[in-house]
Amino acid sequence: MIFWGSQSGTAERFAHVLGRELQQRFHLQALVADLSEFDPSTIALLSRSNFAIFLLSTYGEGDPSDNTTEFWEWLSKSDGISLPNLRYVTFGLGNSDYKYFNRVVVTVDKLLQTLGAEQLLPVGKADDAKAGTQEDFLLWKETLFRFLKDNFKLQEYEPKYEPSVAVIEDDSLQLADLHLGEPIPPKTAQIGATSSMIRPLSIKKSRELFKSTDRNCIHMELDIQDHPQLTYKTGDHLAIWPINPDEEVNRLIGILGLTDRRDIPILVNALESSVKVKLPSPTTLDALFRHYVEICAPVSRDTVKALVQFAPNSNAKAYLESISRDKEAYAEILTRTHVNIGRLLELATKDDTNTIWSNLPLAFLIEALPVMQPRYYSISSSSVLSPRSPSITALISNTFLVRNPENSIPGLTSNYILSLSNMLVGGRSKSAPGALTYKLDGPSDVLKGGRVFGHIRRSKFKLPIQSACPLIMVAAGTGLAPFRAFVAERARLLAMGRIIGDMILIFGCRHPDEDFIYLDELNQFQVSLGEKLKIMTAFSRFEVGKKVYVQDKVQENGQRISQMLLGDGASFYICGRASMAREVGKEIGEVIRVQQQWNETDVRDWVESMKRKRKWQEDVWG
C-alpha cells in the first residue's frame, strides 16, 4: 500500500511513479491510495505479509496537507489503537527554510512507532529549499529498492514502460465536446470551504512598480463585479492559472513530430480502475501542452533515465544514459541550461536537428509531467475599500543560470502576468523584442480583452478583530502586499473616528530608488496616520559594503518591539520568503530572550503560545 498526502500534487505524483516502478521492477502489485479516501482505522488490519509506504508533504507552519488531516487526527488521538502488524517506510516532502521542516512525516513516524508499528527504513526527507525534491526522492527510491532486494529476496526485472493511460485520437468529436484550456480545480482546493470557483476575471488596470530597468514588479487590479459569488477578505490569496508560452508549446509539439496533429481531438482514458486521470478529456494536443501540463518545469534525472528506451537513435540514447547515471554531470547541465522536456529532447538529438521523437508515447509525457497548478498571490487590497477589485503584487521571476548568466529561467506565471500587463498598457502590446508570447485570448477567446483565469483562496492571515490592537509587520519585497491592505484599512478606520493601535512596519528591499514598491502610498499613509504608523526600512544594496536586512531592524529596535509584544499585546506578522521569516523569527526570539532573561525553552513556549492565539501569523513562501 502506498499512501500519499499532498497539497500541491508532488507527493501524489511521486506515489504513482513509485507504484508503477514497483510493478515494473519487482512485479509487485501496489495500491496507491489518497489518504482522504481511506478509512484510517483499516490500516491496523494490514497483515505482516504486506507493508505500507507513506509519502507525506508538510506545508505552512508544519501543517499536514488537507487530504492528510483525518489520518493525522486519528494517529494523534491514538485512543485504543495498536499497530503491531504494520510494517512501513516513510518519505517526507518539505522545505528547510521553514521552521518546521518535514514536521508531518517526522511526527507520523514517531506516532506509528509509539503504536507498535515496525519502521523498515529511516525516514526519508526531501528539501525543496535546495531545489532537491526530485533528486532526494530518486536517491530514497533507490535505497528502498536495494532494501527490498536484500531483505525480501525479490527478483528485479529490467523496467519496461507500461502505460497507465491510453491516448486515443478521435476525429468524430465536435469542438463543443472538447476541453480547450479551462482550468480544472485541484482536488485539494475544497471548493466552497477554502477556495472559490475558477472564473475568467477581467483585469481592471495594471502598472509597473519598479523603477529599475532590468527587473519588473506588477501591480494588477482585477474586477470581480461580474461574479457576485466571488468575495474576498483582507489577507486572502488570489490564484492565477498560468499558460505555457508559445515557444515551448511549439518546441515540444515540433520535436514530437506532431505539428500537423496538434488540433486533432484526443481522449485520455485510464487503463485500470485504480488509475485516476488528472487531466480533462477529451482535449487536443495543443490544449494539453498549453494549459494542462507544466512543460516548462525542469526534468528530473529519473525521467531522463526513463526516456532512454524511447531514444530515436544511438547517439540520443548514449547521451541520455550518460547524464542520467551521474548526479553531478546532470547538475552541471542544469547550471548551464534550462532543461525542460522540449529542450532536453532537442539536446539529445542536437547532432541531427531533423530527428523527431516519434516513438515517445504521449501517455509517458502525461504521466511524467506535472499537472498545471495555479500560483497564489497575497491580495494587496483591502476588502473594505475595494470589495470588488482585488489586487495582486507580482515580482517577475527570472532565475539566472550559474554557468550561463546571460540566460535565465523565466517564472511561468509571473512572466505570463507581465505579458498581460504589457498588452494592456496603452491598449496595445508593449512586449520587448524576444519577450515570451502567449495565447492571451485563452481557449475559445474566453480571456479576450484582458482576462485571466483565477479564484480566491481563504487565508488565516487576518487583522485582529479589535482595531485598537497594536501591529508589528515585517516584510521584504512583495511581502509588503498584504500590509498595504492592512495599513489602508486602519487608515480608513481612523478617518471614521475609530481608535486604532500603534503600528510598526519594517520593510526591506534592495534600493530605495529601484524597488521600493508603494512608496508614494506609504508616504500618504504616514501623513494620514501620523504617530500611529512607524515605517522602518532596510536596504540591502543602498550603501556600498553595507547590507541591511529586516532582521537587523528588528534587532536595532528590539526594546520597542518587545514592549509592544509583551506590554501592549501587539500582534506580530511576517510576510515574504520563508528564509527571511526564519531569520526574523530567530531575531525576535533573541530580543525577547534578552529582555525577559529567558532560556530557549521559555522563548519557544512563548512563540508557540503566540501562534496558538493567532497573535503571531506568517504568510510565507519558499
VENBELGI-V731366 format. One record per residue. N is the residue number from 1. RES is the residue in one small letter. D_FIRST is the distance of its C-alpha to the first C-alpha in Angstrom with 1 decimal. Layout:
N_RES_D_FIRST + N_RES_D_FIRST
This chain:
1_m_0.0 + 2_i_3.8 + 3_f_6.3 + 4_w_9.9 + 5_g_13.3 + 6_s_16.1 + 7_q_19.8 + 8_s_21.3 + 9_g_18.4 + 10_t_17.9 + 11_a_14.6 + 12_e_13.4 + 13_r_15.1 + 14_f_13.6 + 15_a_10.0 + 16_h_11.3 + 17_v_13.4 + 18_l_10.8 + 19_g_8.8 + 20_r_12.3 + 21_e_13.5 + 22_l_11.0 + 23_q_12.3 + 24_q_15.8 + 25_r_16.2 + 26_f_14.6 + 27_h_14.1 + 28_l_10.4 + 29_q_8.8 + 30_a_5.6 + 31_l_5.0 + 32_v_6.1 + 33_a_7.2 + 34_d_10.5 + 35_l_10.9 + 36_s_14.3 + 37_e_13.2 + 38_f_11.1 + 39_d_13.3 + 40_p_12.7 + 41_s_14.4 + 42_t_11.9 + 43_i_9.6 + 44_a_12.5 + 45_l_12.1 + 46_l_9.1 + 47_s_11.3 + 48_r_12.1 + 49_s_11.5 + 50_n_7.7 + 51_f_6.6 + 52_a_4.8 + 53_i_6.2 + 54_f_8.5 + 55_l_10.9 + 56_l_13.8 + 57_s_17.3 + 58_t_20.6 + 59_y_23.6 + 60_g_27.1 + 61_e_28.1 + 62_g_24.9 + 63_d_23.3 + 64_p_19.7 + 65_s_19.0 + 66_d_20.0 + 67_n_16.6 + 68_t_15.5 + 69_t_18.7 + 70_e_17.7 + 71_f_14.9 + 72_w_17.5 + 73_e_20.1 + 74_w_18.3 + 75_l_17.6 + 76_s_21.1 + 77_k_22.8 + 78_s_21.0 + 79_d_23.7 + 80_g_23.0 + 81_i_19.4 + 82_s_18.5 + 83_l_15.2 + 84_p_16.6 + 85_n_13.8 + 86_l_11.1 + 87_r_10.6 + 88_y_9.3 + 89_v_10.6 + 90_t_11.8 + 91_f_13.7 + 92_g_16.3 + 93_l_18.6 + 94_g_22.1 + 95_n_25.8 + 96_s_28.1 + 97_d_31.0 + 98_y_29.6 + 99_k_30.5 + 100_y_27.0 + 101_f_25.3 + 102_n_21.5 + 103_r_22.2 + 104_v_18.9 + 105_v_16.6 + 106_v_19.4 + 107_t_19.8 + 108_v_16.2 + 109_d_16.1 + 110_k_19.4 + 111_l_18.5 + 112_l_15.5 + 113_q_17.9 + 114_t_20.6 + 115_l_18.7 + 116_g_18.3 + 117_a_14.8 + 118_e_15.0 + 119_q_14.7 + 120_l_14.2 + 121_l_15.7 + 122_p_18.0 + 123_v_17.0 + 124_g_17.1 + 125_k_19.3 + 126_a_20.7 + 127_d_24.2 + 128_d_25.4 + 129_a_28.9 + 130_k_29.5 + 131_a_28.0 + 132_g_25.5 + 133_t_22.1 + 134_q_21.5 + 135_e_23.0 + 136_d_21.1 + 137_f_17.7 + 138_l_19.1 + 139_l_20.4 + 140_w_17.3 + 141_k_15.3 + 142_e_18.1 + 143_t_17.9 + 144_l_14.2 + 145_f_15.2 + 146_r_18.3 + 147_f_16.5 + 148_l_14.4 + 149_k_17.8 + 150_d_19.8 + 151_n_17.9 + 152_f_15.9 + 153_k_18.8 + 154_l_16.9 + 155_q_19.3 + 156_e_19.1 + 157_y_20.5 + 158_e_22.4 + 159_p_20.2 + 160_k_21.6 + 161_y_21.0 + 162_e_19.6 + 163_p_19.9 + 164_s_17.5 + 165_v_20.6 + 166_a_24.2 + 167_v_27.2 + 168_i_30.3 + 169_e_33.8 + 170_d_35.7 + 171_d_39.3 + 172_s_39.8 + 173_l_38.1 + 174_q_40.5 + 175_l_40.6 + 176_a_40.0 + 177_d_36.6 + 178_l_35.2 + 179_h_33.2 + 180_l_35.5 + 181_g_34.2 + 182_e_33.7 + 183_p_30.8 + 184_i_27.6 + 185_p_26.6 + 186_p_23.3 + 187_k_20.9 + 188_t_21.1 + 189_a_24.9 + 190_q_25.2 + 191_i_28.6 + 192_g_31.2 + 193_a_29.7 + 194_t_29.5 + 195_s_30.5 + 196_s_33.2 + 197_m_33.3 + 198_i_33.8 + 199_r_37.4 + 200_p_39.9 + 201_l_41.9 + 202_s_45.4 + 203_i_46.4 + 204_k_49.5 + 205_k_50.6 + 206_s_49.4 + 207_r_51.1 + 208_e_50.7 + 209_l_50.5 + 210_f_51.1 + 211_k_54.5 + 212_s_53.1 + 213_t_53.6 + 214_d_50.5 + 215_r_47.9 + 216_n_47.0 + 217_c_45.8 + 218_i_46.0 + 219_h_46.7 + 220_m_45.7 + 221_e_46.6 + 222_l_44.9 + 223_d_46.3 + 224_i_44.3 + 225_q_47.5 + 226_d_46.4 + 227_h_43.2 + 228_p_44.3 + 229_q_40.7 + 230_l_39.8 + 231_t_40.9 + 232_y_40.1 + 233_k_41.1 + 234_t_42.3 + 235_g_39.5 + 236_d_37.0 + 237_h_35.3 + 238_l_36.1 + 239_a_33.5 + 240_i_34.9 + 241_w_33.1 + 242_p_34.2 + 243_i_35.4 + 244_n_35.1 + 245_p_38.6 + 246_d_40.6 + 247_e_40.9 + 248_e_37.2 + 249_v_36.6 + 250_n_39.6 + 251_r_38.6 + 252_l_35.2 + 253_i_36.5 + 254_g_39.4 + 255_i_37.6 + 256_l_35.5 + 257_g_38.8 + 258_l_38.0 + 259_t_40.8 + 260_d_42.5 + 261_r_39.3 + 262_r_38.1 + 263_d_39.2 + 264_i_38.1 + 265_p_35.6 + 266_i_32.1 + 267_l_29.2 + 268_v_25.6 + 269_n_23.4 + 270_a_19.8 + 271_l_19.5 + 272_e_16.4 + 273_s_15.9 + 274_s_12.4 + 275_v_14.3 + 276_k_16.4 + 277_v_19.6 + 278_k_20.5 + 279_l_24.1 + 280_p_26.9 + 281_s_28.2 + 282_p_30.8 + 283_t_32.2 + 284_t_34.1 + 285_l_33.5 + 286_d_35.8 + 287_a_34.0 + 288_l_30.6 + 289_f_31.7 + 290_r_34.1 + 291_h_32.1 + 292_y_28.4 + 293_v_27.0 + 294_e_28.1 + 295_i_30.0 + 296_c_31.8 + 297_a_28.8 + 298_p_29.0 + 299_v_27.0 + 300_s_24.5 + 301_r_25.3 + 302_d_22.0 + 303_t_23.2 + 304_v_26.6 + 305_k_25.2 + 306_a_23.5 + 307_l_26.8 + 308_v_28.7 + 309_q_28.1 + 310_f_29.8 + 311_a_32.8 + 312_p_36.0 + 313_n_38.1 + 314_s_38.2 + 315_n_39.3 + 316_a_36.4 + 317_k_33.9 + 318_a_35.6 + 319_y_35.6 + 320_l_31.9 + 321_e_31.1 + 322_s_33.4 + 323_i_32.1 + 324_s_28.4 + 325_r_28.9 + 326_d_30.8 + 327_k_29.4 + 328_e_33.0 + 329_a_34.4 + 330_y_32.0 + 331_a_32.6 + 332_e_36.3 + 333_i_36.0 + 334_l_34.3 + 335_t_37.4 + 336_r_39.7 + 337_t_38.2 + 338_h_35.7 + 339_v_33.3 + 340_n_31.7 + 341_i_30.5 + 342_g_34.0 + 343_r_35.8 + 344_l_33.5 + 345_l_34.2 + 346_e_37.9 + 347_l_38.0 + 348_a_36.6 + 349_t_39.4 + 350_k_42.1 + 351_d_44.4 + 352_d_44.6 + 353_t_44.4 + 354_n_44.7 + 355_t_41.4 + 356_i_38.6 + 357_w_35.0 + 358_s_35.2 + 359_n_32.3 + 360_l_29.8 + 361_p_27.7 + 362_l_27.5 + 363_a_23.9 + 364_f_23.1 + 365_l_25.0 + 366_i_23.2 + 367_e_19.8 + 368_a_21.2 + 369_l_23.4 + 370_p_22.6 + 371_v_23.4 + 372_m_26.7 + 373_q_26.6 + 374_p_29.6 + 375_r_31.3 + 376_y_32.5 + 377_y_36.1 + 378_s_37.7 + 379_i_40.4 + 380_s_43.8 + 381_s_45.9 + 382_s_46.7 + 383_s_45.8 + 384_v_49.1 + 385_l_51.2 + 386_s_49.3 + 387_p_47.2 + 388_r_47.0 + 389_s_46.9 + 390_p_43.9 + 391_s_44.2 + 392_i_42.0 + 393_t_42.8 + 394_a_41.2 + 395_l_41.7 + 396_i_41.7 + 397_s_39.3 + 398_n_40.3 + 399_t_38.7 + 400_f_41.3 + 401_l_40.1 + 402_v_41.0 + 403_r_42.6 + 404_n_43.9 + 405_p_45.1 + 406_e_47.0 + 407_n_43.7 + 408_s_41.0 + 409_i_37.6 + 410_p_38.4 + 411_g_36.3 + 412_l_34.8 + 413_t_35.7 + 414_s_38.6 + 415_n_40.5 + 416_y_39.9 + 417_i_41.4 + 418_l_44.3 + 419_s_45.0 + 420_l_45.1 + 421_s_47.5 + 422_n_49.7 + 423_m_50.0 + 424_l_51.1 + 425_v_53.7 + 426_g_57.1 + 427_g_55.5 + 428_r_55.0 + 429_s_52.7 + 430_k_53.3 + 431_s_50.6 + 432_a_51.9 + 433_p_52.3 + 434_g_49.1 + 435_a_46.9 + 436_l_43.7 + 437_t_44.2 + 438_y_41.9 + 439_k_42.1 + 440_l_43.2 + 441_d_44.2 + 442_g_40.6 + 443_p_39.4 + 444_s_42.4 + 445_d_44.4 + 446_v_42.7 + 447_l_43.0 + 448_k_46.6 + 449_g_49.1 + 450_g_46.8 + 451_r_43.6 + 452_v_40.1 + 453_f_36.8 + 454_g_35.8 + 455_h_34.5 + 456_i_35.0 + 457_r_32.3 + 458_r_33.3 + 459_s_33.6 + 460_k_34.4 + 461_f_36.8 + 462_k_39.9 + 463_l_43.5 + 464_p_44.6 + 465_i_46.0 + 466_q_49.2 + 467_s_51.1 + 468_a_53.1 + 469_c_50.1 + 470_p_50.6 + 471_l_48.1 + 472_i_47.2 + 473_m_45.4 + 474_v_44.2 + 475_a_43.3 + 476_a_43.4 + 477_g_43.8 + 478_t_42.3 + 479_g_40.9 + 480_l_44.4 + 481_a_43.3 + 482_p_42.4 + 483_f_45.3 + 484_r_47.7 + 485_a_46.7 + 486_f_46.8 + 487_v_50.3 + 488_a_51.6 + 489_e_50.6 + 490_r_52.3 + 491_a_55.4 + 492_r_55.6 + 493_l_55.4 + 494_l_58.2 + 495_a_60.3 + 496_m_59.9 + 497_g_61.4 + 498_r_58.2 + 499_i_57.7 + 500_i_55.1 + 501_g_53.8 + 502_d_54.5 + 503_m_52.1 + 504_i_51.3 + 505_l_49.7 + 506_i_48.8 + 507_f_48.1 + 508_g_47.6 + 509_c_48.0 + 510_r_49.6 + 511_h_53.1 + 512_p_55.1 + 513_d_56.7 + 514_e_53.6 + 515_d_50.5 + 516_f_51.6 + 517_i_50.1 + 518_y_51.8 + 519_l_54.7 + 520_d_57.3 + 521_e_55.3 + 522_l_54.7 + 523_n_58.5 + 524_q_59.3 + 525_f_56.9 + 526_q_58.6 + 527_v_62.0 + 528_s_61.0 + 529_l_59.1 + 530_g_61.5 + 531_e_60.7 + 532_k_57.6 + 533_l_55.7 + 534_k_55.7 + 535_i_54.1 + 536_m_53.4 + 537_t_52.5 + 538_a_51.0 + 539_f_51.6 + 540_s_49.9 + 541_r_52.3 + 542_f_55.5 + 543_e_57.6 + 544_v_57.6 + 545_g_56.0 + 546_k_54.7 + 547_k_51.3 + 548_v_50.8 + 549_y_47.4 + 550_v_46.6 + 551_q_45.6 + 552_d_49.1 + 553_k_50.6 + 554_v_48.5 + 555_q_50.0 + 556_e_53.5 + 557_n_53.4 + 558_g_51.6 + 559_q_54.3 + 560_r_54.4 + 561_i_50.7 + 562_s_50.2 + 563_q_53.1 + 564_m_51.5 + 565_l_48.1 + 566_l_49.4 + 567_g_52.8 + 568_d_52.5 + 569_g_48.9 + 570_a_48.0 + 571_s_44.5 + 572_f_43.0 + 573_y_41.1 + 574_i_39.7 + 575_c_38.8 + 576_g_38.0 + 577_r_35.9 + 578_a_33.5 + 579_s_35.4 + 580_m_38.6 + 581_a_37.2 + 582_r_36.1 + 583_e_39.6 + 584_v_41.3 + 585_g_39.2 + 586_k_40.2 + 587_e_43.8 + 588_i_43.9 + 589_g_42.5 + 590_e_45.2 + 591_v_47.9 + 592_i_47.1 + 593_r_46.8 + 594_v_50.3 + 595_q_51.9 + 596_q_50.6 + 597_q_50.7 + 598_w_47.1 + 599_n_44.6 + 600_e_41.2 + 601_t_39.6 + 602_d_42.1 + 603_v_41.4 + 604_r_37.6 + 605_d_38.1 + 606_w_40.6 + 607_v_38.3 + 608_e_35.4 + 609_s_38.0 + 610_m_39.3 + 611_k_35.8 + 612_r_35.1 + 613_k_38.5 + 614_r_37.8 + 615_k_40.8 + 616_w_38.9 + 617_q_37.0 + 618_e_35.5 + 619_d_34.8 + 620_v_33.5 + 621_w_31.7 + 622_g_30.6
